[in-house]
Each structure stands twice: as structure tokens, then as C-alpha cells.
């Protein structure tokens, strides 16, 4: 079994910053991609940022220049540094990882709520 646990969400004012963390644990042989998705009320889940095993990084256009994804390959952690937050960034943020155990499978965390409001 593999678990992904997110932390770091909360209430922040527009223009503020938050850092999300994602810890992967369990019977992990290796992790390929790790990423962050978000789902705002009434909207579909969307990709925010992704970082591959080889270090390739991609961002949604809406967060480029404001968000930074990073990863601790040794600890199986991923991070999302979010700066210059806007009200439209309000959403539940989910961590995802493509993990190899006895087979390769995508896993998801339960999410952490980010609310940007004055």
C-alpha cells in the first residue's frame, strides 16, 4: 500500500504565500512523476504542476511565474511553493504520484484546502 499525505493548506490573503508538502510512504520501489492538481468549487480537477523522475517540470499557464514545484527524491516528498496568490487559486489541492510497487499505479492524496481571501 502507498499513502500520499498533503499538508500546508490554509487561509491566506491575496498576494500572500503558502507552501504545500506531500509525503509518500509505503511499499515504494520508485516514484516516477509527482504532481499537484486542484479542484475549485463547481469546477473540474485541473493539473497545476508536475515534476518527473528525470527532473522535467511543467506548469499550468495560470500559475507560471507564481508557483514552484520541487521534490526530495530521497525522502519521496514533493512541494508546491505558491506565491502571489489570487482568489482564483482557492481550491482543494491534491498530490499525485506514479508509483512502482509490484506494479506501476497512480496514487492520490486526500487533498488540502487553500483559501485565498481577504
C-alpha positions, 0 to 999 in steps of 0.5 A: 500500500502507498499513502500520499499525505498533503499538508500546508493548506490554509487561509491566506490573503491575496498576494500572500504565500503558502507552501504545500508538502506531500509525503509518500510512504509505503511499499515504494520501489520508485516514484516516477512523476509527482504532481499537484492538481486542484479542484475549485468549487463547481469546477473540474480537477485541473493539473497545476504542476508536475515534476518527473523522475528525470527532473522535467517540470511543467506548469499550468499557464495560470500559475507560471511565474507564481508557483514552484514545484520541487521534490526530495527524491530521497525522502519521496516528498514533493512541494508546491511553493505558491506565491502571489496568490489570487482568489482564483487559486482557492481550491482543494489541492491534491498530490499525485504520484506514479508509483512502482510497487509490484506494479506501476499505479497512480496514487492520490492524496486526500487533498488540502484546502487553500483559501485565498481571501481577504 
